[in-house]
Amino acid sequence: MTAYQINNDLYVTLEIESSENFFKEKDRKNLSLYIYRDKWRWISGIACFYKNIDIAPPGSMALYDWKLLSMEAGIVTLANNEKEIAVSIEQCF
């Protein structure tokens, strides 16, 4: 987990996951945004929202530059050194 924020019982996390290609070699890392409705679902891994945000090759530290800026009115805003994105999470309410 690279970042998290708790707001009104919504748990927002940014998580880095390794993916494997056809030959079972680790070929990249994915940064994903997860939203959980409460602490129990966060601990159990039951997300109400999931989205891939960025991809980087193994060894790259670029995915750690992403930050959670805000979570207001059903929109999560994320940013890194180069860009800012807003993601609607209304299905979690």
Contacts in CASP RR format, 6 or more apart in sequence:
PFRMAT RR
TARGET T0000
AUTHOR 0000-0000-0000
METHOD contacts of the structure
MODEL  1
MTAYQINNDLYVTLEIESSENFFKEKDRKNLSLYIYRDKWRWISGIACFY
KNIDIAPPGSMALYDWKLLSMEAGIVTLANNEKEIAVSIEQCF
1 13 0 8 1.000
1 14 0 8 1.000
1 15 0 8 1.000
1 16 0 8 1.000
2 14 0 8 1.000
2 15 0 8 1.000
2 16 0 8 1.000
2 31 0 8 1.000
2 63 0 8 1.000
2 64 0 8 1.000
2 66 0 8 1.000
3 13 0 8 1.000
3 14 0 8 1.000
3 66 0 8 1.000
3 67 0 8 1.000
3 68 0 8 1.000
4 11 0 8 1.000
4 12 0 8 1.000
4 13 0 8 1.000
4 14 0 8 1.000
4 68 0 8 1.000
5 11 0 8 1.000
5 12 0 8 1.000
5 68 0 8 1.000
5 71 0 8 1.000
6 12 0 8 1.000
7 71 0 8 1.000
9 37 0 8 1.000
9 38 0 8 1.000
9 39 0 8 1.000
10 35 0 8 1.000
10 36 0 8 1.000
10 37 0 8 1.000
10 71 0 8 1.000
10 89 0 8 1.000
10 92 0 8 1.000
11 35 0 8 1.000
11 36 0 8 1.000
11 37 0 8 1.000
11 38 0 8 1.000
11 39 0 8 1.000
11 41 0 8 1.000
11 42 0 8 1.000
12 33 0 8 1.000
12 34 0 8 1.000
12 35 0 8 1.000
12 68 0 8 1.000
12 71 0 8 1.000
12 76 0 8 1.000
13 33 0 8 1.000
13 34 0 8 1.000
13 36 0 8 1.000
13 42 0 8 1.000
14 31 0 8 1.000
14 32 0 8 1.000
14 33 0 8 1.000
14 34 0 8 1.000
14 53 0 8 1.000
14 66 0 8 1.000
14 68 0 8 1.000
14 78 0 8 1.000
15 31 0 8 1.000
15 32 0 8 1.000
15 34 0 8 1.000
16 29 0 8 1.000
16 30 0 8 1.000
16 31 0 8 1.000
16 32 0 8 1.000
16 63 0 8 1.000
16 64 0 8 1.000
17 29 0 8 1.000
17 30 0 8 1.000
17 32 0 8 1.000
18 26 0 8 1.000
18 28 0 8 1.000
18 29 0 8 1.000
18 30 0 8 1.000
18 58 0 8 1.000
19 26 0 8 1.000
19 27 0 8 1.000
19 28 0 8 1.000
19 29 0 8 1.000
19 30 0 8 1.000
20 26 0 8 1.000
20 27 0 8 1.000
21 27 0 8 1.000
26 58 0 8 1.000
27 57 0 8 1.000
27 58 0 8 1.000
28 55 0 8 1.000
28 56 0 8 1.000
28 57 0 8 1.000
28 58 0 8 1.000
29 55 0 8 1.000
29 56 0 8 1.000
29 57 0 8 1.000
29 58 0 8 1.000
29 59 0 8 1.000
29 60 0 8 1.000
29 63 0 8 1.000
30 52 0 8 1.000
30 54 0 8 1.000
30 55 0 8 1.000
31 52 0 8 1.000
31 53 0 8 1.000
31 54 0 8 1.000
31 55 0 8 1.000
31 56 0 8 1.000
31 63 0 8 1.000
31 66 0 8 1.000
32 50 0 8 1.000
32 51 0 8 1.000
32 52 0 8 1.000
32 53 0 8 1.000
33 49 0 8 1.000
33 50 0 8 1.000
33 51 0 8 1.000
33 53 0 8 1.000
33 76 0 8 1.000
33 78 0 8 1.000
33 87 0 8 1.000
34 47 0 8 1.000
34 49 0 8 1.000
34 50 0 8 1.000
35 47 0 8 1.000
35 48 0 8 1.000
35 49 0 8 1.000
35 50 0 8 1.000
35 76 0 8 1.000
35 89 0 8 1.000
35 92 0 8 1.000
36 42 0 8 1.000
36 45 0 8 1.000
36 46 0 8 1.000
36 47 0 8 1.000
36 48 0 8 1.000
37 48 0 8 1.000
37 92 0 8 1.000
41 47 0 8 1.000
41 48 0 8 1.000
48 89 0 8 1.000
48 91 0 8 1.000
48 92 0 8 1.000
49 89 0 8 1.000
49 91 0 8 1.000
49 92 0 8 1.000
51 87 0 8 1.000
53 66 0 8 1.000
53 78 0 8 1.000
53 85 0 8 1.000
54 62 0 8 1.000
54 63 0 8 1.000
54 66 0 8 1.000
54 80 0 8 1.000
56 62 0 8 1.000
56 63 0 8 1.000
62 80 0 8 1.000
65 80 0 8 1.000
65 81 0 8 1.000
66 78 0 8 1.000
66 79 0 8 1.000
66 80 0 8 1.000
67 78 0 8 1.000
67 79 0 8 1.000
67 80 0 8 1.000
68 76 0 8 1.000
68 77 0 8 1.000
68 78 0 8 1.000
69 77 0 8 1.000
69 78 0 8 1.000
69 79 0 8 1.000
69 84 0 8 1.000
70 76 0 8 1.000
70 77 0 8 1.000
71 77 0 8 1.000
71 89 0 8 1.000
74 88 0 8 1.000
74 89 0 8 1.000
74 90 0 8 1.000
74 92 0 8 1.000
74 93 0 8 1.000
75 86 0 8 1.000
75 87 0 8 1.000
75 88 0 8 1.000
75 89 0 8 1.000
76 86 0 8 1.000
76 87 0 8 1.000
76 89 0 8 1.000
77 84 0 8 1.000
77 85 0 8 1.000
77 86 0 8 1.000
77 87 0 8 1.000
78 84 0 8 1.000
78 85 0 8 1.000
78 86 0 8 1.000
78 87 0 8 1.000
79 85 0 8 1.000
END
